[in-house]
């Protein structure tokens, strides 16, 4: 998973929270070096600091040189040693809490970075005349091309927190550590929830479609999952949604696969989706059923018939390609999905994780004795590049948002 980065970079690289005030004042580069080294080697953590009040009194008025990065440009400025220390420790703590949150979104998208608010992805479609043979001296037909585009927009988000001088003076360790850890957890959960909402087209494919749509051909919000033939386009002859196909046994997998295998490319030919790229996405409510099917060598209730979906079957799905999360149950406890998700969905980062911290030499300290401030920010959105690679399956005929 991507990590938060700071806009403040120690001039040298490292420091320790147990360095004396004299080290910070007499050799600020060594102070910074020891701090960073302790963090990098995981020998110094935010939660290790038990006396924030002592640390604050020792360092709150000491200035050290740091490099500030703004829009890719670095410059050296003087900064208070206390927020530099706490900020360095906080970044590590936030990253640790961020990575501790179990997620599956990264396994279902192709990642990209683009600093534009609206990213346009062009798809060059080859147009063929479908000539089976060119006779001797015959003219070879020329292929043509047309360009379709899809849009991926952006979604800015972030969180901040303030730590008062009183909280530090009273050495309220648990409160400080809890708030710092919350920043990473909140970021991870928001991004995971956003990703799953887009992959399921939670709003755009509801019974009454509405923003935000994951699929925007030529910039127009379009329902991604549809049971109607040739929708959302003619390359989905059986649609992209299978109704009355709740995950009960292997026949439901057969039904989904049949629709997936009917998908066509821009020349009207069936797409041969590599089976090794296919994942099955299920809510936690359906995980046990899916695992039972995937682990069953034989077809239940039929004598001596091997299951195509079992461990040795032609359509065997390894357990690491069965994706599930309880967060899906918040969207639907029955809807499930099959397909090549990474081929269809792109997660665009306009702004990778950013971390900024400030200390007591700010207006906030003058106004209300805010001793330290932290802010994390990110800008990410998910869009569908295509519609022919993933099939949605419903228990009945009602869209998940309205179940």
N, C-alpha and C positions, 0 to 999 in steps of 0.2 A: 504494500500500500504506500501511497505517496506520503511524504512527511512534511510537517510544517517547517518553514524556514523563517529566519529572523531577518529584519532589515538592519539589525545592528550586528556587526561582525567584529569580534576582538581583533585588535591590531596584530598581536602575536596570537598564538592559539593555545590558551589554557589557564586554569586557576583553581584555587581551593577555597571553600568557605571558611576554612579554619586558619587561613593566612591572617597574620596580625595586621593591624592598621598600618604599622610601619612598612610592611611589604607593599601594600597597595599604594602608599604615598611615595616610598623610596624607589620602588621598581614596579611600576604599573604593568609593564609588558610581561614580567614574570608572574605577576598576579593573574593576568589574563591567561597565560600559558597553563598554569597549574589548574585553574578552574576548568578550562576546556579539556585538558587531559583527564582530569578526574571524571568528568561527564562522559567523555568518549570511551573510557575504560570501564564505565559503569561502577566506579568506586565511589562516586558522589552523586546522590540523588536528592531531589527536592524534599522527599520525606525524611531524609537523614538529618536535616537541620532541626534540632530540638530547641534551640534557644535563638529564635528570631529577634528577640529583643536585644540580646548581646550583639548579634551581628549588625543589626540596624544602627545601634549606637556607635559601633566601631567604624562603620563605612558610610553612613548617610551623608557626610560632608566631604568625602574624598573624591576628587575628580581624577579620571583616567582617560587616556585617548582611546577612541574606538573609531571604526570605520562605519559610516552610515551609507546604505545602498538605497537609492531612490531612482526607480525606472532604469535600472541597470548601471547607474552612475554612482561611483563610490567616492566618498570624501571623508577625511579624518576630522573628528570633532572631539571636544571634551564632554564626558558624561559622568554622572554620579556612579560610583562604584557599586552601590547597593542594588539599583535596578539592573545593572549589567550582570551582576552575579545571580540575582533572582531570575532574570530573564533567561539566562543560559540554562539554569536548572529547570525553569518552567517549560522551555521548549522540549527538553528530554522527557519530562513528566507527561506533557500533553501528547507527544508522539507515542509514548508507552501506553497510555490509556486509550489512545485512538486505535492502536494496533491490537489491543486486547478485545475489542468488540468484534465478534464473529460476523463476517459479511460474505455474501456470494455475488454481489453486484459486479465486482471486478472480473468474474468468470463468465459474465454474460454480455460483455460489451467489448468493443475495440476502442482503446483510449486514443485521444488526439488532443493537441493543444493548438489554440487559435485565439488571438487576443481581440478578435472582432466580436461585436455584440451579436451579429447574425452571420453565421457561416453558411455559404452556399457550396454544396457538393454536386458537381456535375457528373452525370452518368452518360457515357457515350454508348448509344445503342446501335449495333450493327444491323443494317437492313439487308436481307438477302432475298433474292428472287426464287430461291428454293429450286434451282435447276438441277436435275438429277444427273444429267450427262451433257457434255458439249461434244457434238459430232465433229468429225474431221473437217477442217477449214471453217468451222463455226466460230462465231465471235464469243469470247468469254464474257459473261455478264459482269458488269461492274457493281460492286457492292456500294451501298450508301450508308450514311450515318445520320442519326438525329440525336440531339442532346436533351436529356431531361435533368432537372435539378431538384434537389431537396434542401430544405433549410433546417439548420440546427441553431436554436437561439441560445440565450444565456440566462442564468439565474444566480444573482448575487446574494451572498449570505455571510453570516459571521456572528460572533459573540464577543462580549467584553466583560471584564470584571474589575472591580476596584477593591484594594485592600487598605483599610484605614491605618493611620499611625497608631491608634488605640489598640487595634487587633494585634499589631506587632509588639507594642509595648507590653500588652497583657499576655504575649506569647501564646496566642490562640492557634496553636499548631494544627489541630485537626480541621478547623474551619478553613484555614488557608490551603492545606493540602487537598481537601475535598473540592474546593472551588476550582483549583487548577486542574485536577483530574477530570472534573465535569466538562471543561472546555473540549478536551479530546473526545470524550464519550459522546457529547452532543453533536460534534462535527461528524463523527463516524456514523451515527444513527441517522442524522438528517440526509447524508449523502446516500446511504443505503436505501432509505425509504423513498427518496426521489428516484433512484435508479429503478427500483421495483415498480413504482407507480408508472414510470414511462414504459418499461418493458411490457407490462400488462395493459398499457394504454388505458389506464384506470378511468380517466375522464373522457377521452376521445372515443372510446368504444363502449361507453355506457348505453343504456337503453335510450337515453336522450343525450346524444353526443355533445360535448361542450369542451371548452378549453380546460386544461392544456393538452393539445394533441401532440403525440410523439412523431406522427408522420405528416410532413408538410411538403408534398410535391409542388414545385414551382411556388412555394411560399404559402400555399393554401392548406389550412388545417383539415385533415381528412381522417375518417374513421379507419383504423388499421385492421381491426378484426371484424369480419362481416361474414355471415352465413350465406349471403346471396352469391350466386354464380357470377364470375367475372368482376368481383369486387374485392378490394378497392381498385382493381384493374384487370384487364383481360388475361394477364399472366397467372391469375388465380382462378382457373375455370370452375373450381368447386368452392370458391370463397376461401377465407382464411380462418373460419370458425366452424367447429363441429358441435352442433347442439345435441342434447340428450346423449352425451358421451362422457358421463361421469366416470372417473377411474374406479372400476369395480374389478375387472379381470383383464386378461390379455387381449380380448376382443376390442376393448376400447383403444388399446395401443395400435391394433391393426387399423382401426377406423381413422385414427389420427395420421398414421403413416400413409394410408391411401390418399388422403387429401394432400399431404406434403409431397408425395411422389407425383401428383398431378400438376404441380407447379411448372410453369414454362418460362423460358428465357425470352429475350426480346425478338428472337426469330421464330417464336411459336413452337420451339422444341422443348420437350420435357427436360427439366434440370436434374442432373444426377448429383444430388447433394451427398458429399462424402459422409458415410455413416459414422466414421470416426470423429466427425465434428458435431454430431447431433447430441444435444443434451435434453433431458426431461426435467422440467421445472414444476414442482408440486408444492402446495401449502403443507405445513406440518401435519395438518389433519389427514392428509392423504399419503404421507411418507411411508407409514407401515405397510399400506397396501402395495405401493410401488416397490418397496424392498422385497416383499413376499413374492411378487411376480418375477422380479429380477433374479431372485435366488432359487426359484423353483425349476428343477430340471425337467419335470413332467407337467403335462397339462392336467389340471385338477379335474377329477371326475371322468377322465378318459383313460382307458387302460393302455399302457405301453406307448403313449404318444409323447414324444419329446416336445418341449416348449421352445418355440422360436425365440422367445424373449428370455429364456433361462441362461445360465452361465455358459452353456455350450451351444446356444441357439444362434441362428443366422443374424438375428436382430439383437443380440446380447448388448445390454447397456452396462458398462462397468459402473461400479458404485460411485466412483468419483465424477461421473457425468450425470448423476441424479442429484439435482440441486434443490434445496429446500430451505425455508426459513419461516419461523413463526410470524414474521412481519408480513408474509404473504396472506396469512389468515386474516389480518386486519383488512385486506382488500377483498378477499373471497376465500372461504374455507373449502370450496369445491373446484373452482376453475384451475386448470392445469395446462401446461404448454409443452410442445415438442418442436425442436428445430435446431438450426444452426444460428444461434443467437448472435455470436460475434460477427457473422456475415451480415446480419440485418441491423444491429444497433451500434451506434457510436456514442461514447461519452466524451463530450468536449469540455476541456478546461480552458476557460478564459483567464482565470487566475488560479494558479496552484496555491496550496495552503501557505498563508502568510501570517507571521507572528510579529507583533510590535509591542514593546513595553516602555513605560515611562516611570520616572521616579519623583522625588519630592521637589525637584526644581521645575515645577509646573504650576499653572494657575490653579489646578485642582487642589494642590497642597495649600496654596495660599487661601483659597476659599473655604475648604472643609477638611484639611489635613488628610488628604488621600496620599498615602506614602508610596503606593505602587499601583500601576494600572497595566492591564494586559488585554490585548485584542487579537483575536484570530479571525481570518477572513478567507473566503474561497468563492469562486464563481464557476459553476459547473452546470451543464444541462445534457440531457440524453435525447438523441434523435434517431429515427429509423431511416436508413439509407435505401431500404427496399421493403417489399411486403411479401415476397415469395419464399421466405426461408423459415418462418415460424408459424405454427398453427395453434390457435387457442381452442380449448375444449371446455364445454360447459356441462354441468350436471343436468340442466333442463334446457330452456330456451331463453332464460332471462340473463341479461348482461350482469357481470359480477357487481358492478357498482350499485345495482338495484336489487340484489338478492335479499 
